Amino acid sequence: MPEHARTPVTIVGLGAMGAALASAYVAAGHPTTVWNRSPEKAAPLVAQGAVHFLDVRDAIAASPLTIACLTTYEATLAALEPAAAALAGRTLVTVNSGIPSGARAMADWATRHGARFLDGAIKNVPATVGAADTLHYYSGDRALFDEYEATLRVIGGDTVHLGTEPDLAALYESAVGGTLLPALLGFFQGAALVTARGLEAGTMVPYTQKWLAMISSMLPHYAAEIDRGDFGEPQSAVGIFHAGMPAETQVAAEAGLDTRWHEPMHALLERAVAEGRADQSIAALVEVLRAPARDAVV
């Protein structure tokens, strides 16, 4: 058994994701300790071979590596504060949700208490924990990441170090995660549209998957336009999206759907056209999105 497979790990937080992380470590042969504010959640993991402590201080003291999987940085701090002294000389990895400023505050707190720190983000659902293509990314001390990379790879084969700034994982979590709800809302609107006709939502799945694959294939092109700041040779122009707004509104009205979530997107398109961007690439909307920040500085 390789050395990393014997690295003791403590998991703090046993929601769906935390429990999946702990289960993966038990299955991989790691001595695994678990803690949760509601101790009954530990029972299934104990049955698998994990060790459970009622006191979070004992749980952290049991392992050189603690992975905290709670909801937010605030929740993580609240859970770990009683065990701050136990973290000295140990490694703390956080994989909660939150914003970059929260990650920076978490890093400062860990450093003040003598802990080594990495922040992370898990870009998939609990059922995929441990799979070879499950994406996890981390930010912070590169040497620390290198030390524990093999151990972290147990819970996600596509494990990436983004950089030494401690808030990069939270930054990319926000940047990448921002596509989730709009994409799901688009699918749910489509489902509402076809089910209003008595059709099953499942009938649109293969076509939606192909459509999302097409969108995915365009992202490198749009990213290159944004990085160059050149939107003058569009594959899809702002004006095309703007011209489609009335049809979107009409089809929704005919089906009796609530599409008020479109209003801010339509407002962005209206602003872009008013700024003379109708013939520019749809990626030029990034400049419209940046405008409030620029205006605040002026």
NURO-513517 format. One record per residue: x, y, z of N, C-alpha, C, CB in turn; residue in one letter; chain. Coordinates in steps of 0.2 Angstrom, whole numbers, plus 5000, padded with zeros to 4 digits. Glycine has a CB too. Example, Ala and Ser with C-alpha at 12.3 -4.5 7.8 and 13.67 -1.06 7.14 Angstrom:
NURO-513517
- 5066,4972,5039,5062,4978,5039,5066,4984,5039,5057,4978,5045,A,A
- 5064,4989,5035,5068,4995,5036,5064,5000,5039,5070,4997,5029,S,A
//
This chain:
NURO-513517
- 5004,4994,5000,5000,5000,5000,5004,5006,5000,4995,5000,5006,M,A
- 5003,5011,4995,5008,5017,4995,5007,5021,5002,5006,5021,4989,P,A
- 5012,5025,5003,5012,5029,5009,5006,5033,5010,5018,5033,5010,E,A
- 5004,5037,5004,4998,5041,5005,4992,5038,5007,4997,5045,4998,H,A
- 4991,5031,5005,4985,5028,5007,4984,5027,5014,4985,5021,5003,A,A
- 4990,5028,5018,4989,5027,5025,4989,5034,5029,4995,5023,5028,R,A
- 4988,5039,5025,4988,5046,5029,4981,5046,5032,4989,5051,5023,T,A
- 4982,5047,5039,4975,5048,5043,4972,5055,5041,4977,5048,5050,P,A
- 4965,5055,5040,4961,5060,5038,4956,5061,5043,4959,5060,5030,V,A
- 4954,5068,5044,4948,5069,5048,4944,5073,5044,4950,5073,5055,T,A
- 4937,5071,5044,4932,5075,5040,4928,5078,5045,4928,5070,5035,I,A
- 4927,5085,5045,4923,5089,5049,4917,5091,5045,4926,5095,5052,V,A
- 4911,5089,5047,4905,5090,5043,4903,5084,5039,4906,5096,5038,G,A
- 4897,5082,5041,4894,5075,5037,4888,5076,5034,4894,5070,5043,L,A
- 4887,5082,5030,4882,5082,5026,4883,5077,5020,4881,5089,5023,G,A
- 4879,5078,5015,4879,5073,5009,4886,5073,5006,4874,5075,5004,A,A
- 4889,5079,5005,4896,5079,5002,4901,5076,5007,4898,5086,5000,M,A
- 4901,5079,5014,4906,5077,5019,4906,5069,5020,4905,5081,5025,G,A
- 4900,5067,5020,4899,5059,5021,4902,5056,5015,4892,5057,5022,A,A
- 4901,5058,5009,4904,5055,5003,4912,5055,5004,4902,5058,4997,A,A
- 4915,5061,5006,4922,5061,5006,4924,5056,5012,4924,5068,5009,L,A
- 4921,5056,5017,4923,5051,5022,4923,5044,5020,4919,5052,5029,A,A
- 4918,5042,5017,4917,5036,5014,4922,5034,5009,4910,5035,5011,S,A
- 4924,5039,5005,4929,5037,5000,4936,5036,5003,4930,5043,4995,A,A
- 4937,5040,5009,4944,5039,5012,4944,5032,5016,4945,5044,5017,Y,A
- 4938,5030,5019,4938,5023,5022,4939,5018,5017,4931,5022,5026,V,A
- 4936,5019,5011,4936,5013,5006,4943,5013,5003,4931,5015,5000,A,A
- 4947,5019,5003,4954,5019,5001,4959,5017,5006,4956,5026,4998,A,A
- 4957,5015,5012,4962,5013,5017,4965,5018,5021,4967,5009,5013,G,A
- 4962,5024,5021,4964,5029,5026,4961,5028,5033,4963,5036,5023,H,A
- 4965,5029,5038,4962,5029,5045,4958,5036,5045,4968,5030,5050,P,A
- 4952,5035,5045,4947,5041,5044,4943,5042,5051,4942,5039,5039,T,A
- 4944,5049,5053,4940,5051,5059,4935,5056,5056,4945,5054,5064,T,A
- 4929,5056,5060,4923,5060,5058,4921,5064,5064,4918,5056,5054,V,A
- 4918,5070,5062,4915,5074,5067,4909,5077,5064,4919,5079,5071,W,A
- 4903,5078,5067,4898,5082,5065,4894,5085,5071,4893,5078,5060,N,A
- 4891,5091,5070,4888,5094,5076,4882,5089,5078,4885,5101,5074,R,A
- 4879,5086,5073,4873,5081,5075,4877,5074,5074,4867,5082,5070,S,A
- 4878,5071,5080,4883,5065,5080,4879,5059,5077,4885,5064,5087,P,A
- 4873,5059,5076,4870,5053,5073,4872,5052,5066,4862,5054,5074,E,A
- 4874,5057,5063,4876,5057,5056,4882,5053,5055,4877,5064,5053,K,A
- 4886,5052,5060,4892,5048,5060,4891,5040,5060,4896,5050,5066,A,A
- 4885,5038,5062,4884,5031,5063,4885,5027,5056,4877,5030,5065,A,A
- 4883,5029,5050,4884,5025,5044,4892,5024,5043,4880,5027,5038,P,A
- 4895,5029,5044,4902,5030,5043,4906,5025,5048,4905,5037,5043,L,A
- 4904,5025,5054,4907,5021,5059,4906,5014,5057,4904,5022,5066,V,A
- 4900,5012,5054,4899,5005,5052,4904,5003,5046,4892,5005,5050,A,A
- 4906,5008,5042,4911,5007,5037,4918,5006,5039,4910,5012,5032,Q,A
- 4919,5009,5045,4926,5008,5048,4929,5015,5050,4930,5006,5043,G,A
- 4925,5021,5050,4928,5027,5052,4927,5027,5060,4924,5033,5049,A,A
- 4931,5032,5063,4931,5033,5070,4928,5040,5071,4939,5033,5073,V,A
- 4923,5040,5076,4919,5046,5078,4921,5048,5084,4912,5044,5077,H,A
- 4922,5055,5085,4923,5058,5091,4918,5063,5092,4930,5062,5091,F,A
- 4915,5064,5098,4910,5069,5100,4913,5076,5100,4906,5067,5106,L,A
- 4919,5076,5102,4922,5083,5103,4927,5084,5097,4927,5083,5110,D,A
- 4925,5090,5094,4929,5092,5088,4937,5092,5089,4926,5098,5085,V,A
- 4939,5094,5095,4946,5094,5097,4949,5088,5096,4947,5097,5104,R,A
- 4946,5083,5099,4948,5076,5098,4949,5073,5091,4944,5071,5102,D,A
- 4944,5075,5087,4943,5073,5080,4949,5076,5076,4937,5075,5077,A,A
- 4951,5083,5077,4956,5086,5074,4963,5083,5076,4956,5093,5075,I,A
- 4963,5082,5082,4970,5079,5085,4971,5072,5082,4970,5079,5093,A,A
- 4967,5069,5080,4968,5062,5078,4971,5061,5071,4961,5059,5077,A,A
- 4972,5067,5067,4975,5067,5060,4979,5073,5059,4969,5066,5055,S,A
- 4984,5072,5055,4988,5078,5052,4984,5082,5047,4994,5075,5049,P,A
- 4979,5079,5044,4975,5082,5039,4968,5082,5041,4976,5079,5032,L,A
- 4965,5088,5041,4958,5089,5042,4955,5092,5036,4956,5094,5048,T,A
- 4949,5089,5034,4945,5092,5028,4939,5094,5031,4945,5087,5022,I,A
- 4937,5101,5031,4931,5104,5033,4926,5105,5027,4932,5110,5037,A,A
- 4921,5101,5028,4916,5102,5023,4909,5104,5025,4915,5095,5019,C,A
- 4909,5110,5027,4902,5113,5029,4899,5118,5024,4904,5117,5036,L,A
- 4894,5122,5026,4891,5126,5021,4894,5132,5019,4884,5128,5023,T,A
- 4897,5136,5024,4900,5142,5022,4907,5143,5026,4895,5148,5024,T,A
- 4910,5148,5025,4916,5150,5029,4914,5151,5036,4920,5155,5026,Y,A
- 4909,5155,5037,4906,5156,5044,4904,5150,5047,4900,5161,5043,E,A
- 4901,5145,5044,4899,5139,5048,4906,5135,5049,4895,5135,5043,A,A
- 4911,5135,5045,4917,5132,5046,4921,5135,5052,4922,5132,5040,T,A
- 4921,5142,5052,4924,5145,5058,4921,5143,5065,4924,5152,5057,L,A
- 4914,5143,5064,4910,5142,5071,4911,5135,5073,4903,5143,5069,A,A
- 4912,5130,5068,4913,5123,5070,4920,5122,5073,4912,5118,5065,A,A
- 4925,5126,5070,4932,5124,5071,4935,5129,5077,4936,5126,5065,L,A
- 4932,5134,5079,4934,5139,5084,4936,5135,5090,4929,5144,5085,E,A
- 4932,5131,5093,4933,5127,5099,4940,5123,5099,4928,5123,5101,P,A
- 4942,5121,5093,4947,5117,5092,4953,5120,5089,4945,5111,5087,A,A
- 4953,5127,5089,4959,5131,5086,4966,5129,5088,4958,5138,5088,A,A
- 4966,5128,5095,4973,5126,5097,4975,5119,5095,4973,5125,5105,A,A
- 4970,5114,5093,4972,5108,5091,4975,5108,5084,4966,5103,5091,A,A
- 4973,5113,5080,4975,5114,5073,4983,5116,5072,4971,5119,5070,L,A
- 4986,5118,5078,4993,5120,5077,4997,5115,5074,4995,5123,5084,A,A
- 5001,5116,5069,5005,5111,5066,5002,5106,5062,5009,5107,5072,G,A
- 4995,5107,5061,4992,5102,5056,4990,5106,5050,4986,5099,5060,R,A
- 4987,5102,5045,4984,5105,5039,4977,5105,5039,4987,5101,5033,T,A
- 4974,5111,5037,4967,5112,5036,4965,5113,5029,4964,5117,5041,L,A
- 4961,5109,5026,4958,5110,5020,4951,5112,5020,4960,5104,5015,V,A
- 4948,5117,5017,4941,5119,5017,4938,5118,5011,4940,5126,5020,T,A
- 4933,5115,5010,4929,5114,5004,4922,5116,5004,4929,5106,5002,V,A
- 4921,5122,5008,4914,5124,5009,4913,5129,5003,4913,5128,5015,N,A
- 4907,5132,5003,4905,5137,4998,4907,5144,5001,4897,5137,4996,S,A
- 4907,5149,4997,4909,5155,5000,4912,5160,4994,4913,5155,5006,G,A
- 4914,5166,4996,4917,5171,4992,4924,5172,4993,4913,5177,4992,I,A
- 4928,5175,4989,4935,5176,4990,4937,5179,4996,4938,5179,4984,P,A
- 4934,5184,4999,4935,5187,5005,4935,5183,5011,4931,5194,5006,S,A
- 4930,5178,5010,4929,5173,5016,4935,5168,5016,4923,5169,5015,G,A
- 4937,5166,5010,4943,5162,5010,4949,5165,5013,4945,5160,5002,A,A
- 4950,5172,5011,4956,5175,5014,4956,5176,5021,4956,5183,5011,R,A
- 4950,5177,5024,4949,5178,5031,4950,5171,5034,4942,5180,5033,A,A
- 4948,5165,5031,4949,5159,5033,4956,5157,5034,4945,5153,5029,M,A
- 4960,5159,5028,4967,5158,5028,4971,5162,5034,4970,5160,5021,A,A
- 4969,5168,5035,4972,5172,5040,4970,5168,5047,4969,5179,5040,D,A
- 4964,5166,5048,4963,5163,5054,4967,5157,5055,4955,5161,5055,W,A
- 4967,5152,5050,4971,5146,5051,4978,5148,5052,4971,5142,5044,A,A
- 4981,5153,5049,4988,5155,5050,4989,5157,5057,4990,5160,5045,T,A
- 4985,5161,5060,4986,5164,5066,4986,5158,5072,4980,5169,5068,R,A
- 4982,5153,5070,4982,5147,5075,4987,5142,5073,4975,5144,5075,H,A
- 4992,5143,5069,4998,5139,5068,4996,5133,5063,5000,5136,5074,G,A
- 4991,5133,5059,4989,5128,5054,4991,5130,5047,4981,5127,5054,A,A
- 4993,5125,5044,4994,5126,5037,4987,5125,5033,4999,5120,5034,R,A
- 4987,5129,5028,4980,5130,5025,4980,5129,5017,4977,5136,5027,F,A
- 4975,5125,5015,4973,5125,5008,4965,5127,5008,4975,5119,5004,L,A
- 4963,5130,5003,4956,5131,5001,4954,5127,4995,4954,5138,5001,D,A
- 4948,5124,4995,4947,5120,4989,4939,5120,4987,4948,5113,4991,G,A
- 4938,5118,4981,4931,5118,4979,4930,5111,4975,4930,5124,4974,A,A
- 4924,5108,4976,4922,5102,4973,4917,5103,4968,4920,5096,4979,I,A
- 4919,5102,4962,4915,5104,4956,4911,5098,4954,4919,5107,4951,K,A
- 4907,5095,4958,4902,5089,4956,4898,5087,4962,4907,5083,4954,N,A
- 4894,5082,4961,4889,5080,4966,4892,5075,4970,4882,5078,4963,V,A
- 4889,5073,4976,4892,5068,4981,4893,5061,4978,4888,5068,4987,P,A
- 4888,5059,4973,4889,5053,4970,4895,5052,4966,4883,5051,4966,A,A
- 4898,5057,4964,4904,5057,4960,4911,5057,4964,4904,5062,4955,T,A
- 4910,5058,4970,4917,5058,4974,4921,5052,4973,4915,5059,4982,V,A
- 4927,5053,4972,4932,5047,4971,4932,5045,4963,4929,5042,4975,G,A
- 4928,5048,4959,4929,5046,4952,4935,5049,4949,4922,5048,4948,A,A
- 4938,5046,4944,4944,5048,4940,4943,5055,4937,4946,5043,4935,A,A
- 4937,5057,4935,4936,5063,4931,4932,5068,4936,4932,5062,4925,D,A
- 4932,5067,4942,4929,5072,4946,4933,5078,4948,4926,5069,4953,T,A
- 4931,5084,4947,4936,5090,4947,4936,5093,4954,4934,5095,4942,L,A
- 4941,5093,4957,4942,5097,4963,4948,5102,4962,4944,5092,4969,H,A
- 4947,5108,4964,4953,5112,4964,4954,5116,4970,4952,5118,4958,Y,A
- 4961,5118,4971,4963,5120,4977,4968,5126,4976,4967,5115,4981,Y,A
- 4969,5130,4981,4973,5136,4981,4976,5137,4988,4969,5143,4979,S,A
- 4983,5140,4987,4986,5141,4993,4994,5138,4992,4983,5137,4999,G,A
- 4997,5137,4998,5004,5135,4998,5005,5129,4993,5006,5133,5005,D,A
- 5009,5130,4988,5010,5124,4983,5014,5118,4986,5015,5127,4977,R,A
- 5019,5120,4990,5022,5114,4993,5017,5110,4997,5028,5116,4998,A,A
- 5013,5113,5001,5008,5109,5005,5003,5105,5000,5004,5114,5009,L,A
- 5001,5108,4995,4997,5104,4990,5001,5098,4987,4995,5109,4984,F,A
- 5007,5099,4986,5011,5094,4983,5012,5088,4988,5018,5096,4981,D,A
- 5012,5090,4994,5013,5085,5000,5007,5081,5000,5014,5089,5007,E,A
- 5001,5084,4999,4995,5080,5000,4991,5079,4994,4990,5084,5005,Y,A
- 4994,5080,4988,4991,5079,4982,4988,5072,4981,4995,5081,4976,E,A
- 4992,5067,4982,4990,5060,4981,4984,5059,4986,4995,5055,4983,A,A
- 4984,5061,4992,4979,5060,4997,4972,5064,4994,4980,5063,5004,T,A
- 4973,5070,4992,4967,5073,4989,4964,5070,4983,4969,5081,4988,L,A
- 4969,5067,4979,4966,5064,4973,4962,5058,4974,4972,5062,4969,R,A
- 4962,5055,4980,4957,5050,4982,4950,5052,4981,4959,5047,4989,V,A
- 4949,5058,4983,4942,5060,4982,4940,5064,4976,4940,5065,4988,I,A
- 4945,5064,4971,4943,5067,4965,4949,5067,4960,4941,5074,4965,G,A
- 4949,5063,4955,4955,5061,4951,4957,5067,4947,4953,5056,4946,G,A
- 4953,5072,4945,4955,5078,4942,4956,5084,4947,4949,5080,4937,D,A
- 4962,5083,4950,4964,5088,4956,4969,5093,4953,4967,5084,4962,T,A
- 4967,5099,4954,4971,5105,4951,4973,5110,4957,4967,5108,4946,V,A
- 4979,5112,4956,4981,5118,4960,4981,5124,4956,4989,5117,4963,H,A
- 4977,5129,4958,4976,5135,4954,4981,5140,4955,4969,5138,4956,L,A
- 4984,5140,4961,4989,5145,4962,4990,5146,4970,4987,5152,4959,G,A
- 4995,5151,4972,4997,5151,4979,4992,5156,4983,5004,5153,4979,T,A
- 4989,5160,4979,4984,5165,4983,4979,5161,4986,4981,5170,4978,E,A
- 4977,5162,4992,4973,5157,4995,4965,5158,4993,4973,5158,5003,P,A
- 4963,5163,4990,4956,5164,4988,4955,5162,4981,4954,5171,4989,D,A
- 4960,5159,4977,4958,5157,4970,4953,5152,4969,4965,5155,4967,L,A
- 4953,5147,4974,4948,5142,4973,4941,5145,4974,4949,5136,4978,A,A
- 4940,5149,4979,4934,5153,4980,4932,5157,4974,4934,5157,4986,A,A
- 4937,5160,4971,4936,5165,4965,4933,5161,4959,4942,5168,4963,L,A
- 4937,5155,4958,4935,5151,4952,4928,5147,4954,4940,5146,4951,Y,A
- 4927,5146,4960,4920,5143,4962,4915,5148,4960,4920,5141,4970,E,A
- 4916,5154,4962,4911,5159,4960,4910,5160,4953,4912,5166,4964,S,A
- 4916,5160,4949,4916,5162,4942,4913,5156,4938,4923,5163,4940,A,A
- 4915,5150,4940,4912,5144,4936,4905,5142,4938,4917,5138,4937,V,A
- 4904,5143,4945,4898,5141,4947,4892,5146,4945,4898,5141,4955,G,A
- 4894,5152,4943,4889,5156,4940,4885,5154,4934,4892,5163,4939,G,A
- 4887,5149,4931,4884,5146,4925,4878,5141,4927,4889,5143,4920,T,A
- 4878,5139,4933,4874,5133,4935,4867,5135,4935,4876,5130,4942,L,A
- 4865,5140,4939,4858,5141,4940,4855,5144,4933,4856,5147,4945,L,A
- 4858,5149,4929,4855,5151,4923,4854,5145,4918,4859,5156,4920,P,A
- 4859,5140,4918,4858,5134,4914,4852,5130,4916,4864,5130,4913,A,A
- 4852,5129,4922,4846,5125,4925,4839,5128,4924,4847,5123,4932,L,A
- 4839,5135,4925,4833,5138,4924,4831,5138,4916,4834,5146,4926,L,A
- 4836,5138,4912,4834,5137,4905,4831,5130,4903,4840,5138,4900,G,A
- 4834,5125,4906,4831,5118,4906,4824,5118,4909,4836,5113,4909,F,A
- 4823,5121,4915,4817,5120,4918,4812,5124,4914,4817,5123,4925,F,A
- 4813,5130,4911,4809,5133,4907,4807,5129,4901,4811,5140,4905,Q,A
- 4812,5126,4898,4810,5121,4892,4806,5116,4894,4816,5119,4889,G,A
- 4807,5113,4900,4803,5107,4903,4796,5110,4904,4806,5105,4909,A,A
- 4795,5116,4907,4788,5119,4908,4785,5120,4901,4789,5125,4912,A,A
- 4788,5122,4896,4785,5123,4890,4783,5116,4886,4790,5126,4885,L,A
- 4787,5111,4886,4785,5105,4883,4780,5101,4887,4791,5100,4882,V,A
- 4780,5101,4894,4775,5098,4898,4768,5101,4897,4777,5097,4905,T,A
- 4768,5108,4896,4762,5111,4895,4758,5109,4889,4763,5119,4894,A,A
- 4762,5106,4884,4759,5103,4878,4757,5095,4880,4763,5103,4872,R,A
- 4758,5093,4886,4757,5086,4887,4763,5081,4886,4751,5084,4884,G,A
- 4768,5084,4884,4774,5080,4882,4779,5079,4889,4779,5083,4877,L,A
- 4783,5074,4889,4787,5073,4895,4794,5077,4894,4789,5065,4895,E,A
- 4796,5079,4900,4802,5083,4900,4808,5079,4897,4803,5085,4907,A,A
- 4808,5072,4899,4813,5068,4896,4814,5068,4889,4812,5061,4899,G,A
- 4809,5070,4885,4810,5070,4878,4815,5075,4875,4803,5071,4874,T,A
- 4816,5080,4879,4820,5085,4877,4827,5084,4879,4818,5092,4879,M,A
- 4829,5079,4884,4835,5079,4887,4841,5077,4881,4835,5073,4891,V,A
- 4840,5073,4877,4845,5072,4872,4847,5078,4868,4844,5066,4867,P,A
- 4842,5082,4866,4843,5088,4862,4846,5093,4866,4836,5090,4859,Y,A
- 4844,5094,4872,4847,5099,4877,4854,5097,4878,4843,5099,4884,T,A
- 4856,5091,4879,4863,5089,4880,4867,5091,4874,4863,5081,4882,Q,A
- 4865,5090,4868,4868,5091,4862,4869,5099,4862,4865,5089,4856,K,A
- 4864,5103,4864,4864,5110,4864,4870,5112,4868,4858,5113,4865,W,A
- 4870,5109,4874,4875,5111,4879,4882,5110,4877,4873,5108,4886,L,A
- 4883,5104,4874,4889,5102,4871,4891,5107,4866,4889,5095,4868,A,A
- 4887,5110,4862,4888,5115,4857,4891,5121,4860,4882,5117,4852,M,A
- 4887,5123,4866,4889,5129,4869,4896,5128,4872,4884,5131,4875,I,A
- 4897,5122,4875,4904,5121,4878,4909,5122,4873,4904,5114,4881,S,A
- 4908,5120,4867,4913,5120,4862,4915,5127,4860,4911,5116,4855,S,A
- 4910,5132,4861,4911,5139,4859,4915,5143,4865,4905,5142,4858,M,A
- 4915,5140,4871,4918,5144,4876,4926,5146,4875,4918,5140,4883,L,A
- 4930,5142,4872,4937,5144,4871,4937,5150,4866,4941,5138,4868,P,A
- 4932,5150,4861,4932,5155,4856,4930,5162,4860,4927,5154,4851,H,A
- 4925,5161,4864,4922,5167,4868,4928,5170,4872,4916,5166,4871,Y,A
- 4931,5165,4876,4936,5167,4881,4942,5171,4877,4939,5161,4884,A,A
- 4944,5168,4871,4949,5172,4867,4947,5179,4865,4951,5168,4861,A,A
- 4941,5180,4863,4938,5186,4862,4939,5191,4868,4931,5186,4859,E,A
- 4937,5188,4873,4937,5192,4880,4944,5194,4881,4934,5189,4885,I,A
- 4949,5189,4881,4956,5191,4883,4959,5196,4878,4960,5184,4883,D,A
- 4957,5195,4871,4959,5200,4867,4956,5207,4867,4959,5198,4860,R,A
- 4950,5207,4870,4946,5213,4870,4944,5215,4863,4950,5219,4873,G,A
- 4943,5210,4858,4941,5211,4851,4935,5207,4850,4947,5209,4846,D,A
- 4929,5211,4849,4923,5207,4848,4920,5209,4841,4918,5210,4853,F,A
- 4925,5211,4836,4922,5213,4829,4921,5208,4824,4928,5218,4827,G,A
- 4922,5202,4825,4921,5197,4820,4917,5191,4824,4928,5194,4817,E,A
- 4910,5193,4825,4906,5188,4829,4904,5182,4825,4900,5192,4831,P,A
- 4904,5176,4829,4900,5171,4826,4893,5171,4828,4903,5164,4829,Q,A
- 4892,5174,4834,4885,5176,4836,4885,5183,4839,4882,5171,4841,S,A
- 4881,5187,4835,4881,5194,4837,4876,5196,4842,4880,5198,4831,A,A
- 4877,5201,4846,4872,5204,4851,4866,5205,4848,4875,5210,4854,V,A
- 4866,5208,4842,4859,5209,4838,4855,5203,4837,4861,5213,4832,G,A
- 4858,5198,4836,4854,5192,4835,4850,5190,4841,4858,5186,4832,I,A
- 4854,5190,4847,4850,5189,4853,4845,5194,4855,4855,5188,4859,F,A
- 4847,5200,4853,4842,5206,4855,4836,5205,4850,4845,5212,4853,H,A
- 4836,5203,4844,4831,5202,4840,4826,5196,4842,4833,5201,4832,A,A
- 4829,5191,4845,4825,5186,4848,4821,5187,4854,4829,5180,4849,G,A
- 4822,5192,4857,4818,5194,4863,4811,5194,4863,4821,5200,4866,M,A
- 4808,5197,4858,4800,5197,4857,4798,5189,4857,4798,5201,4852,P,A
- 4801,5185,4853,4799,5178,4852,4799,5175,4859,4803,5175,4846,A,A
- 4804,5176,4862,4805,5172,4869,4799,5174,4873,4812,5174,4872,E,A
- 4798,5181,4873,4792,5183,4878,4785,5180,4875,4792,5191,4877,T,A
- 4784,5180,4869,4778,5178,4866,4777,5170,4867,4778,5179,4859,Q,A
- 4782,5166,4866,4781,5159,4867,4779,5158,4874,4787,5155,4865,V,A
- 4783,5161,4879,4782,5160,4886,4775,5162,4888,4787,5164,4890,A,A
- 4772,5168,4885,4766,5170,4887,4760,5165,4884,4764,5177,4883,A,A
- 4761,5163,4878,4757,5158,4875,4756,5152,4880,4758,5156,4868,E,A
- 4762,5150,4883,4762,5144,4887,4760,5145,4894,4768,5140,4887,A,A
- 4759,5152,4896,4757,5154,4903,4763,5153,4908,4752,5150,4905,G,A
- 4769,5154,4905,4775,5153,4910,4777,5160,4913,4781,5150,4906,L,A
- 4780,5160,4918,4783,5165,4922,4791,5166,4920,4782,5165,4930,D,A
- 4792,5171,4915,4799,5171,4913,4802,5178,4915,4800,5170,4906,T,A
- 4800,5180,4921,4803,5187,4924,4810,5186,4925,4799,5189,4930,R,A
- 4813,5180,4925,4820,5179,4926,4824,5181,4920,4822,5172,4928,W,A
- 4821,5182,4914,4824,5185,4908,4825,5192,4909,4819,5183,4902,H,A
- 4821,5196,4913,4822,5203,4912,4829,5206,4913,4817,5206,4918,E,A
- 4833,5204,4918,4839,5207,4918,4844,5205,4912,4843,5204,4925,P,A
- 4843,5199,4909,4847,5197,4903,4845,5202,4898,4846,5190,4902,M,A
- 4838,5203,4897,4836,5207,4892,4838,5214,4893,4828,5207,4891,H,A
- 4839,5216,4899,4841,5223,4900,4848,5224,4898,4840,5225,4908,A,A
- 4852,5218,4899,4859,5219,4897,4860,5219,4889,4863,5212,4899,L,A
- 4855,5215,4886,4855,5216,4879,4853,5223,4876,4851,5211,4876,L,A
- 4848,5226,4880,4846,5233,4878,4852,5238,4879,4840,5235,4882,E,A
- 4855,5237,4884,4861,5241,4886,4866,5241,4880,4864,5240,4893,R,A
- 4868,5234,4878,4873,5233,4873,4871,5236,4867,4874,5226,4873,A,A
- 4865,5236,4865,4863,5239,4858,4863,5246,4859,4856,5236,4857,V,A
- 4861,5249,4865,4861,5256,4865,4868,5259,4865,4858,5258,4872,A,A
- 4873,5255,4867,4880,5257,4867,4883,5255,4860,4884,5253,4872,E,A
- 4879,5253,4855,4882,5252,4848,4885,5245,4847,4886,5257,4846,G,A
- 4883,5240,4851,4887,5234,4851,4883,5229,4847,4888,5232,4858,R,A
- 4877,5231,4843,4873,5226,4840,4877,5221,4835,4868,5229,4836,A,A
- 4882,5224,4832,4886,5220,4827,4892,5216,4830,4888,5224,4822,D,A
- 4893,5217,4837,4898,5214,4840,4897,5207,4843,4901,5218,4846,Q,A
- 4902,5203,4844,4900,5196,4847,4896,5197,4853,4907,5193,4848,S,A
- 4892,5192,4855,4889,5191,4861,4893,5191,4867,4884,5185,4861,I,A
- 4900,5189,4866,4905,5190,4871,4906,5197,4874,4911,5187,4869,A,A
- 4904,5202,4870,4905,5209,4872,4900,5211,4878,4903,5214,4866,A,A
- 4896,5206,4879,4892,5208,4885,4896,5208,4892,4886,5202,4886,L,A
- 4902,5205,4891,4907,5205,4897,4908,5213,4898,4913,5201,4896,V,A
- 4909,5217,4893,4910,5224,4894,4904,5228,4897,4912,5227,4887,E,A
- 4898,5225,4896,4892,5228,4899,4892,5226,4906,4886,5226,4895,V,A
- 4894,5220,4908,4894,5218,4915,4899,5221,4919,4895,5210,4915,L,A
- 4905,5223,4915,4910,5227,4919,4908,5234,4920,4916,5226,4915,R,A
- 4904,5237,4917,4902,5244,4917,4901,5247,4924,4897,5246,4912,A,A
- 4896,5243,4928,4895,5246,4934,4901,5247,4939,4890,5242,4938,P,A
- 4906,5242,4938,4912,5242,4942,4916,5248,4940,4916,5236,4941,A,A
- 4917,5249,4933,4921,5255,4930,4917,5262,4933,4921,5255,4923,R,A
- 4911,5262,4933,4907,5268,4935,4908,5269,4942,4900,5267,4933,D,A
- 4909,5264,4946,4910,5265,4953,4916,5268,4955,4909,5259,4957,A,A
- 4921,5267,4950,4928,5269,4952,4929,5277,4950,4933,5265,4948,V,A
- 4925,5279,4944,4925,5286,4942,4923,5291,4947,4921,5286,4935,V,A
//
